[in-house]
């Protein structure tokens, strides 16, 4: 690699090692540099063992040997190294943190040097380089391990240090002082729990243990034991009932509460139910929580008496619509419909029927509404069906409402299906070209054979029939029509499709319809 400067001189650049590279200096002397790089004190064989000359172009004279100066000579000028040649020979790179060649100072940097003057200012005497053999840690402050043990102990008046705390240590000094860097809760956490033979030994700290991952497993194991005593359950209930809402939504404690609900009797079920529903806002938060909703359902499975059911449903009625449209809360309404009788859930069903459209167009609500149509009393169901049929077109084009319409058609209630299909009459072409409505049209043709011909004729004789054939969703409607049509209706539908063969055979979706026609003919033959 060659560089040409302004005077036309050629400078050769050669890739050499660090010690073989030299600092090329101008021909005139500079007071701040020494003129004799081969001084007797600098007998570094790595640097001066070879007197090889570097090839240069003939246009540039060779520099004299006095023009070269090594890094060792530069630092000697700064008086940072000793004149002892043996120590200079052992100087190496100690650490990337303490400098490039081992100049690591403990307290100060290079800020006190004067780089602007003719010579460097001698550094303060307390600065010493960290060469091999030099005690680097001699001037460091005392480390943590050098402090007296009493100064390093965690204060015993803190939350973790009290003797009454579940995290307290045994008070003895550990063999390894470093083990006390953190409070005992990180060292001995949960060790004493697994030595407990009964729940009585955890009295006064059940809630705290339930919130710990290991502690919640221990309590669940205790509840699984068949020999658990009634007084132990009473003790647990007395400690957790004041924090019941908090524990039911806790990532660990909620599993303990669910286990507790499995072993309580009916009297205790009523007691915990009253504690849960008394604070309605907190109860609402638990029902809509991803963990709390399962704990509430577990309690509902333990409810057997009419008093318990009445207490719960009276609280759920005002918030039934909110829970129905909630991604977590709708499971509780589903549980009510499946678990309790129609007479018990009558008020819940009435609330859903009064808000049928809002629920039918919700992601979670549409699922609850479909379950209500199958399980609630006939009076409430008829109210829901009437609302759905009157808004059938709007629901059919809705991303969630179309599932409700399809469910109603799939119920195969003759008068209901007939009323719904007639309600949609005149809209089947537009529904066929709709992402969600096309599913409703297919469902109507498959589930009602007596109305399928009416739907097919409406689409087939429409002026936009070709658009339906070429539509991304309409082509599936036509393929379903080919499957369900029979006799003369099928032949007429095929002829109407083949009229547009010249357009369909090169169309992305039209080809799919032609392929279905070919398959249908093959199967019928």
C-alpha positions in Angstrom: 0.0 0.0 0.0 1.5 3.4 -1.1 0.5 6.9 -0.3 1.4 10.0 -2.4 1.8 13.2 -0.5 1.6 16.8 -1.8 5.3 16.9 -2.9 5.0 13.8 -5.0 7.0 11.6 -2.5 6.0 8.0 -2.1 5.6 6.7 1.4 5.5 2.9 1.9 3.2 1.5 4.5 4.1 -1.9 5.8 2.1 -4.1 8.2 4.4 -4.8 11.1 4.0 -6.0 14.7 3.6 -3.5 17.5 7.3 -3.6 18.6 8.6 -3.4 15.0 6.7 -0.2 14.2 8.7 2.9 14.8 7.8 6.5 15.2 9.0 8.4 12.2 10.2 11.8 13.1 11.1 14.9 11.0 14.8 15.4 10.3 15.1 18.4 12.6 15.5 17.8 16.3 12.9 18.4 19.0 13.9 19.3 22.5 11.2 17.1 24.1 12.7 13.9 22.5 16.0 12.2 23.1 18.4 11.8 20.2 19.9 8.5 21.2 17.3 5.6 21.1 20.2 3.1 21.5 21.1 4.3 25.0 22.7 1.6 27.1 19.8 1.4 29.4 17.5 0.3 26.6 18.7 -3.1 25.7 15.3 -4.5 24.7 16.1 -7.3 22.3 12.6 -7.3 21.0 12.9 -3.7 19.8 16.6 -3.3 18.8 17.7 -6.8 18.0 17.4 -6.2 14.2 19.0 -3.3 12.3 16.9 -4.1 9.2 16.0 -1.1 7.0 12.6 -0.6 5.6 12.3 -0.3 1.8 11.5 3.2 0.7 11.2 4.7 -2.8 14.4 6.3 -4.2 12.9 9.7 -4.1 13.0 9.8 -0.3 16.3 9.4 1.6 16.5 6.9 4.4 16.0 8.3 7.8 18.7 8.0 10.3 18.5 5.6 13.2 18.3 8.5 15.6 14.9 9.4 14.1 13.3 6.3 15.7 12.1 6.2 19.3 10.4 3.3 21.0 7.5 3.5 23.4 9.9 2.5 26.3 12.1 5.5 25.6 9.0 7.9 25.5 7.9 6.7 28.9 11.4 6.9 30.3 11.3 10.6 29.3 8.1 10.9 31.4 10.1 9.4 34.4 7.4 6.8 34.8 9.7 3.8 34.7 12.7 2.8 36.6 16.2 2.7 35.0 16.7 -0.8 36.1 16.9 -2.8 32.9 15.6 -6.1 34.5 12.4 -4.4 35.6 12.0 -2.8 32.2 12.4 -6.2 30.5 9.5 -7.6 32.7 7.1 -4.7 31.9 4.1 -6.2 30.2 0.4 -5.4 29.7 -1.1 -6.1 33.0 -4.8 -5.3 32.4 -6.9 -3.5 29.9 -8.5 -1.6 32.8 -5.3 -0.3 34.3 -3.8 1.0 31.1 -2.4 -0.2 27.8 1.1 -1.2 29.2 0.5 -1.5 32.9 0.3 2.1 34.1 -2.5 1.7 36.6 -2.8 4.4 39.2 -5.0 3.9 42.2 -6.2 7.3 43.1 -5.6 9.8 40.3 -5.3 10.0 36.5 -3.1 11.9 34.1 -4.8 15.3 34.9 -1.7 16.7 36.7 0.7 16.3 33.8 1.6 19.3 31.7 1.6 18.3 28.1 1.9 21.9 26.8 5.4 22.7 28.2 8.7 21.7 26.8 9.0 18.8 29.2 6.7 16.7 31.3 6.1 17.5 35.0 7.3 14.8 37.3 4.3 13.0 38.8 3.7 13.2 42.6 5.7 10.7 44.6 2.7 8.7 45.8 1.9 7.6 42.3 3.4 4.2 41.5 2.9 2.0 38.5 1.4 -1.4 38.9 4.3 -3.4 37.5 4.7 -7.1 38.4 5.8 -7.5 42.0 4.1 -4.3 43.1 1.3 -4.7 45.6 -1.7 -3.4 43.7 -4.1 -3.7 46.7 -1.7 -2.0 49.2 -3.4 1.4 49.1 -7.0 0.2 48.5 -9.7 0.9 51.1 -10.9 -2.0 53.2 -13.1 -4.4 51.4 -16.4 -5.6 52.7 -14.9 -8.8 54.1 -12.4 -6.8 56.1 -15.2 -5.0 58.0 -16.1 -6.2 61.5 -18.9 -8.8 61.5 -21.0 -6.6 63.7 -21.0 -3.8 61.1 -22.1 -6.2 58.3 -24.9 -7.9 60.0 -28.4 -7.1 58.8 -30.2 -4.8 61.3 -32.3 -7.0 63.5 -35.1 -4.4 63.8 -35.9 -4.6 60.1 -38.8 -6.5 58.7 -36.8 -9.7 58.1 -34.7 -9.5 61.2 -37.3 -9.8 64.0 -37.5 -13.1 65.8 -41.2 -13.2 65.3 -40.9 -13.0 61.5 -41.1 -16.2 59.4 -37.9 -15.2 57.8 -35.8 -14.8 61.0 -32.5 -16.7 61.2 -31.4 -18.8 64.2 -29.3 -15.9 65.5 -26.0 -17.7 65.3 -23.1 -16.3 63.4 -22.6 -18.2 60.1 -19.3 -19.9 59.4 -18.9 -18.0 56.1 -19.3 -14.3 56.7 -20.1 -13.8 53.0 -23.4 -15.8 53.5 -24.8 -12.8 55.4 -24.5 -10.3 52.5 -28.3 -10.7 52.0 -31.0 -10.9 54.7 -31.9 -14.3 56.0 -35.0 -14.5 53.8 -32.8 -15.2 50.8 -30.7 -17.8 52.6 -33.1 -19.8 54.8 -36.3 -19.0 53.0 -38.9 -21.7 53.5 -36.5 -24.2 55.2 -38.4 -24.3 58.4 -41.7 -24.7 56.6 -41.0 -28.2 55.3 -40.2 -29.4 58.8 -43.7 -28.5 60.0 -45.7 -31.6 60.9 -49.0 -29.7 61.2 -50.7 -26.5 60.2 -50.7 -25.4 63.9 -47.0 -24.7 63.6 -47.7 -22.1 60.9 -50.3 -20.3 63.0 -50.2 -16.5 62.5 -48.4 -16.7 59.2 -50.7 -18.6 56.9 -51.2 -15.7 54.5 -47.5 -15.0 54.2 -46.7 -18.6 53.6 -49.5 -18.9 51.0 -48.0 -16.0 49.0 -44.7 -17.8 48.6 -44.1 -20.3 45.9 -42.7 -23.0 48.2 -45.1 -22.1 50.9 -48.2 -22.5 48.7 -47.0 -25.9 47.7 -46.6 -26.9 51.3 -50.1 -25.7 52.2 -51.7 -27.5 49.2 -50.0 -30.7 50.3 -51.4 -30.2 53.8 -54.9 -29.8 52.4 -54.5 -32.9 50.3 -54.0 -35.0 53.5 -57.1 -36.9 54.4 -56.3 -36.6 58.1 -56.6 -32.8 58.2 -58.4 -31.6 61.3 -61.4 -29.4 61.4 -59.7 -27.1 63.9 -56.8 -26.7 61.4 -59.3 -25.6 58.7 -60.9 -23.2 61.1 -57.5 -21.7 61.9 -56.7 -21.2 58.2 -60.1 -19.6 57.5 -59.7 -17.2 60.4 -56.4 -16.0 59.1 -57.2 -15.7 55.4 -60.7 -14.3 55.4 -59.6 -10.8 56.1 -57.3 -11.0 53.0 -59.5 -13.2 50.9 -59.9 -10.9 47.9 -56.1 -10.3 47.8 -55.2 -14.0 48.1 -57.7 -15.1 45.4 -55.9 -13.0 42.8 -52.4 -13.7 44.0 -50.2 -15.8 41.6 -49.4 -18.4 44.3 -52.0 -17.9 47.0 -55.0 -18.4 44.7 -54.1 -22.1 44.5 -54.2 -22.4 48.2 -57.6 -20.8 48.4 -58.9 -23.2 45.7 -57.6 -26.1 47.8 -59.2 -24.6 50.9 -62.6 -24.4 49.1 -62.4 -28.1 48.4 -62.2 -29.1 52.1 -64.6 -26.7 53.8 -68.1 -27.6 54.9 -71.3 -25.9 54.0 -71.2 -23.6 57.0 -67.7 -22.5 56.2 -68.8 -22.0 52.5 -71.5 -19.6 53.6 -69.0 -17.7 55.8 -66.5 -17.3 53.1 -69.2 -16.4 50.5 -70.4 -13.6 52.7 -66.9 -12.3 53.1 -66.4 -12.4 49.4 -69.6 -10.6 48.2 -69.9 -8.1 51.0 -67.4 -5.8 49.2 -69.0 -5.6 45.8 -66.2 -3.7 44.1 -63.5 -6.0 45.3 -65.7 -9.0 44.3 -66.0 -7.5 40.8 -62.3 -7.2 40.6 -61.8 -10.8 41.6 -64.4 -12.1 39.1 -62.6 -10.3 36.2 -59.2 -11.4 37.2 -57.4 -14.1 35.2 -56.8 -16.1 38.5 -59.6 -14.9 40.6 -62.3 -16.1 38.2 -61.2 -19.7 38.7 -61.2 -19.4 42.5 -64.8 -18.0 42.4 -65.9 -20.9 40.2 -64.3 -23.4 42.7 -66.4 -21.8 45.4 -69.6 -22.0 43.3 -69.1 -25.8 43.0 -69.2 -26.1 46.8 -72.5 -24.2 47.0 -75.4 -26.6 47.7 -78.0 -24.7 49.8 -80.6 -22.4 48.3 -79.4 -19.7 50.7 -75.9 -19.7 49.2 -77.2 -19.6 45.6 -79.6 -16.7 46.3 -76.8 -14.7 48.0 -74.5 -15.2 45.0 -77.0 -14.5 42.2 -78.4 -11.4 44.0 -74.9 -10.0 43.8 -74.3 -11.2 40.2 -77.5 -9.7 38.7 -76.4 -6.1 38.6 -73.1 -7.0 37.1 -74.2 -9.8 34.8 -73.8 -7.9 31.6 -70.4 -6.6 32.6 -69.2 -10.0 33.5 -70.7 -11.5 30.3 -68.7 -9.2 28.1 -65.5 -9.7 30.1 -62.8 -12.2 28.9 -62.5 -13.7 32.4 -65.8 -12.8 34.0 -67.9 -14.6 31.4 -66.8 -17.9 32.8 -68.6 -17.2 36.0 -71.9 -16.5 34.1 -71.4 -19.8 32.2 -70.9 -21.6 35.4 -74.1 -20.2 36.8 -76.0 -21.4 33.7 -74.6 -24.9 33.8 -74.6 -25.4 37.6 -77.8 -23.8 38.9 -81.3 -24.5 37.8 -83.3 -22.4 35.3 -85.4 -21.0 38.1 -82.4 -19.8 40.0 -80.8 -18.2 36.9 -84.0 -16.5 35.7 -82.9 -13.1 36.7 -79.5 -13.5 35.1 -81.2 -14.7 31.9 -83.5 -11.6 31.9 -80.5 -9.3 32.2 -78.9 -11.0 29.2 -82.1 -10.8 27.2 -82.5 -7.1 27.9 -79.0 -6.5 26.5 -79.0 -9.1 23.8 -77.5 -7.0 21.0 -74.7 -5.7 23.1 -73.8 -9.2 24.3 -74.2 -10.8 20.8 -71.6 -8.4 19.3 -69.0 -9.0 22.0 -66.2 -11.5 21.7 -67.0 -13.2 25.0 -70.7 -12.3 25.2 -71.6 -14.1 22.0 -70.4 -17.4 23.6 -72.4 -16.8 26.7 -75.5 -16.0 24.6 -75.2 -19.2 22.7 -75.2 -21.2 26.0 -78.2 -19.2 27.3 -80.2 -20.2 24.1 -79.6 -23.8 25.0 -80.2 -23.8 28.8 -82.4 -21.0 30.0 -86.1 -21.0 30.3 -88.3 -20.9 27.2 -89.7 -17.5 28.0 -86.2 -15.9 28.3 -85.0 -17.8 25.2 -87.9 -16.6 23.1 -87.1 -13.0 24.0 -83.5 -13.6 22.9 -84.5 -15.2 19.7 -86.9 -12.5 18.8 -84.1 -9.9 19.3 -81.7 -11.9 17.2 -84.1 -12.5 14.3 -85.1 -8.8 14.1 -81.4 -7.8 13.8 -80.3 -10.8 11.7 -78.7 -8.8 8.9 -76.7 -6.6 11.2 -75.5 -9.6 13.2 -74.7 -11.6 10.1 -72.2 -9.1 8.9 -70.6 -8.7 12.4 -67.4 -10.4 13.2 -68.9 -11.9 16.4 -72.6 -11.6 15.8 -72.5 -14.0 12.8 -71.7 -16.9 15.2 -74.9 -16.2 17.1 -77.0 -16.3 13.8 -75.3 -19.5 12.8 -76.0 -21.0 16.2 -79.7 -20.1 15.9 -79.9 -21.8 12.5 -78.1 -24.8 13.8 -80.7 -25.2 16.6 -83.0 -26.5 13.8 -86.1 -25.1 15.4 -88.4 -25.1 12.3 -90.3 -21.9 12.9 -87.2 -20.0 14.2 -85.1 -21.0 11.2 -87.9 -20.1 8.8 -88.4 -16.7 10.3 -84.7 -15.9 10.3 -84.2 -17.0 6.6 -87.2 -14.9 5.5 -85.8 -12.0 7.5 -82.7 -12.2 5.4 -84.5 -12.5 2.1 -83.2 -10.0 -0.5 -79.8 -9.7 1.2 -78.2 -13.0 0.3 -76.1 -11.6 -2.6 -74.5 -8.9 -0.5 -74.1 -11.4 2.4 -72.4 -13.9 0.0 -69.7 -11.3 -0.8 -69.2 -10.5 2.9 -66.4 -12.2 5.0 -68.8 -13.1 7.8 -72.1 -13.1 6.0 -71.0 -15.7 3.6 -70.7 -18.2 6.5 -74.3 -17.4 7.5 -75.5 -18.0 3.9 -73.8 -21.4 3.7 -75.2 -22.4 7.1 -78.7 -21.5 6.0 -78.4 -23.6 2.8 -76.9 -26.6 4.7 -79.3 -26.7 7.6 -82.6 -25.9 5.8 -83.0 -27.9 2.7 -86.6 -26.5 2.1 -85.2 -23.0 2.0 -82.0 -23.7 0.2 -83.6 -23.5 -3.3 -85.0 -20.1 -2.5 -81.6 -18.8 -1.4 -79.8 -20.3 -4.5 -82.4 -18.9 -7.0 -82.1 -15.5 -5.4 -78.3 -15.5 -6.0 -78.4 -17.2 -9.4 -80.9 -14.8 -11.0 -79.3 -11.7 -9.6 -77.5 -9.3 -12.0 -74.4 -9.6 -9.8 -74.2 -13.3 -10.1 -70.8 -13.1 -11.9 -69.4 -10.9 -9.1 -70.4 -13.6 -6.7 -68.6 -16.2 -8.7 -65.4 -14.1 -8.8 -65.6 -12.9 -5.2 -63.1 -14.1 -2.6 -65.9 -15.2 -0.3 -68.8 -15.6 -2.8 -67.1 -18.4 -4.6 -67.4 -20.6 -1.5 -71.1 -19.9 -1.3 -71.5 -21.1 -4.9 -69.5 -24.2 -4.2 -71.8 -24.9 -1.2 -74.8 -24.4 -3.5 -73.4 -27.0 -5.9 -73.2 -29.5 -3.0 -76.7 -29.0 -1.7 -78.7 -28.4 -4.9 -80.3 -31.4 -6.6 -82.2 -32.2 -9.8 -83.3 -29.4 -12.1 -82.0 -26.8 -9.7 -78.5 -28.2 -9.9 -78.5 -28.5 -13.7 -79.8 -24.9 -14.0 -77.1 -23.7 -11.7 -74.3 -25.4 -13.7 -75.6 -23.9 -16.9 -75.6 -20.4 -15.4 -72.0 -20.9 -14.2 -70.8 -22.3 -17.6 -72.1 -19.2 -19.4 -69.2 -17.3 -17.9 -66.6 -19.9 -18.6 -64.5 -17.6 -20.8 -64.2 -15.2 -17.9 -63.9 -17.8 -15.1 -61.3 -20.1 -16.4 -58.6 -17.5 -16.1 -59.8 -16.0 -12.9 -58.2 -16.9 -9.5 -61.5 -17.6 -7.7 -63.5 -18.4 -10.8 -61.3 -21.4 -11.5 -62.2 -22.8 -8.1 -65.9 -22.8 -9.0 -65.2 -24.5 -12.3 -63.2 -27.2 -10.5 -66.2 -27.8 -8.2 -68.5 -28.1 -11.2 -66.1 -30.7 -12.7 -65.9 -32.7 -9.4 -69.7 -32.6 -8.9 -70.3 -34.0 -12.4 -67.8 -36.8 -11.8 -69.4 -37.7 -8.5 -72.9 -37.7 -9.8 -71.9 -39.9 -12.8 
